[in-house]
Amino acid sequence: MPTLSIPAGHQPLMPYLILRDAARFKTFVESVFGAHQTALYPREDGTIVHAEVQLQGCTVIFGESKNTWPPRTAGLYLYVPDVDETFQKALAHGVQSVMPVAEKDYGRSGGVQAPCGNVWWLTQLSAS
């Protein structure tokens, strides 16, 4: 099998989100999840044509929707160290709860829909 070449800081599979108000998404993931920007390419009008953030070692790529590229949101599953704290922080940044935090078979988990339309499933593993 041939060797796979991947740019530094990238992974073999990365989400690429096309969003309304990509700048708001960037602010949200930086403020709530501690993501940090690794690439930013603005259009002449100031909207984001392409941006990348690192979130817990994973790259999330995104850009602003246009008529030729309508919004394409996603459901994103994220393990966090403290789901209750992260959930409350997300709520404080204008998300809607789609599933309150509760104990599940797979851990303590809850879901929020962020302003750009993505649904974030936040989970903390239960202590063994």
JOCOR-V567494 format. One record per residue. N is the residue number from 1. RES is the residue in one small letter. PHI is phi in degrees with one decimal (* if undefined). BURIAL is # if it has 9 or more other ideal C-beta (glycine too) atoms within 8 Angstrom, else .. Layout:
# JOCOR-V567494
N:RES:PHI:BURIAL
N:RES:PHI:BURIAL
This chain:
# JOCOR-V567494
1:m:*:.
2:p:-65.9:.
3:t:-74.5:.
4:l:-88.4:.
5:s:-102.6:.
6:i:-131.3:.
7:p:-58.5:.
8:a:-56.0:.
9:g:84.2:.
10:h:-108.2:.
11:q:-124.2:.
12:p:-60.5:.
13:l:-132.1:.
14:m:-138.4:#
15:p:-67.9:.
16:y:-127.2:.
17:l:-100.0:#
18:i:-107.0:#
19:l:-129.0:#
20:r:-81.3:.
21:d:65.4:#
22:a:-59.8:#
23:a:-63.2:#
24:r:-67.0:#
25:f:-59.5:#
26:k:-58.7:#
27:t:-60.9:.
28:f:-61.1:#
29:v:-68.7:#
30:e:-70.8:#
31:s:-74.1:.
32:v:-88.7:#
33:f:-108.0:#
34:g:73.5:.
35:a:-65.4:#
36:h:-129.7:.
37:q:-68.3:#
38:t:-118.2:.
39:a:-155.7:.
40:l:-151.8:.
41:y:-126.5:.
42:p:-84.7:.
43:r:-79.8:.
44:e:-60.3:.
45:d:-82.3:.
46:g:93.6:.
47:t:-72.3:#
48:i:-91.2:#
49:v:-81.9:.
50:h:-157.5:#
51:a:-146.3:#
52:e:-136.7:#
53:v:-127.3:#
54:q:-101.0:#
55:l:-134.8:#
56:q:53.0:.
57:g:84.4:.
58:c:-112.5:.
59:t:-92.7:#
60:v:-116.6:#
61:i:-104.9:#
62:f:-158.0:#
63:g:-157.9:#
64:e:-78.6:#
65:s:-70.0:#
66:k:-141.6:.
67:n:-56.7:.
68:t:-79.3:.
69:w:-131.7:.
70:p:-68.0:.
71:p:-56.6:#
72:r:-136.1:.
73:t:-92.5:#
74:a:-150.7:.
75:g:-96.3:.
76:l:-122.3:#
77:y:-106.1:.
78:l:-132.8:#
79:y:-80.4:.
80:v:-130.1:#
81:p:-70.7:.
82:d:-140.2:.
83:v:-66.3:#
84:d:-65.2:.
85:e:-64.7:.
86:t:-65.5:#
87:f:-60.4:#
88:q:-66.0:.
89:k:-63.0:#
90:a:-62.7:#
91:l:-59.2:#
92:a:-67.3:.
93:h:-102.4:#
94:g:88.2:.
95:v:-87.6:#
96:q:-111.5:.
97:s:-73.0:#
98:v:-108.6:.
99:m:-157.4:.
100:p:-61.0:.
101:v:-64.9:#
102:a:-155.7:.
103:e:-72.8:.
104:k:-125.5:.
105:d:-61.7:.
106:y:-101.6:.
107:g:137.5:#
108:r:-87.2:#
109:s:-146.6:#
110:g:-155.7:#
111:g:-132.1:#
112:v:-134.5:#
113:q:-105.6:#
114:a:-80.6:#
115:p:-55.7:#
116:c:-85.2:#
117:g:104.9:#
118:n:-71.0:#
119:v:-103.7:#
120:w:-105.6:#
121:w:-98.6:#
122:l:-104.0:#
123:t:-138.3:#
124:q:-122.3:#
125:l:-63.1:.
126:s:-75.3:.
127:a:-63.6:.
128:s:-74.0:.
